[in-house]
Amino acid sequence: MAKDKTHDPAFEIGFFESVLRREPDYVDVVEILGGLYTKQGRIADGLKMDRKLVKLQPRNATAHYNLACSLALSRRKADALRSLRQAVELGYRDFDWMEQDPDLEELKKHPEFLVLLDQLKPQS
C-alpha cells in the first residue's frame, strides 16, 4: 500500500523547498515552510523563513507575530518581545491565541508580554 503523501511532512517540506528554489520570494511558500519547519522542530530553519517573510512583507502583523514565536522558541526573549510589539503595532489582535500560544511560553511571565496582552484584552 502506498504511503499517503498528503500528510507526510518530509514530502511536503521537500515539495515546498523545490518551489522556493524556483521562486525565492513566493510569500505563501515562505510562510508555509516556516510553519512546517517549526512543527518538525527545525526551529532555526523556521526562524530563517519567518525573517524572510518579514523582509518580504514588513507591514504584515501576522508575519511579525510568527517571527516573535520563532524567536521565543530560540530563547531570544528581547528580540521576540520586540517583534511581538511590532505585530501589535501593525494590528495583531488575537488576544486568546496570544495568551495560550505554546510557542510564546518563554515570554508569558515577562512584564512586557503582560503589558502587550493587557493592550489586547477585550474590554468588558
Secondary structure, 3 states (H helix, E strand, C coil): CCCCHHHCHHHHHHHHHHHHHHCCCCHHHHHHHHHHHHHCCCHHHHHHHHHHHHHHCCCCHHHHHHHHHHHHHCCCHHHHHHHHHHHHHCCCCCHHHHHHCHHHHHHCCCHHHHHHHHHHCCCC
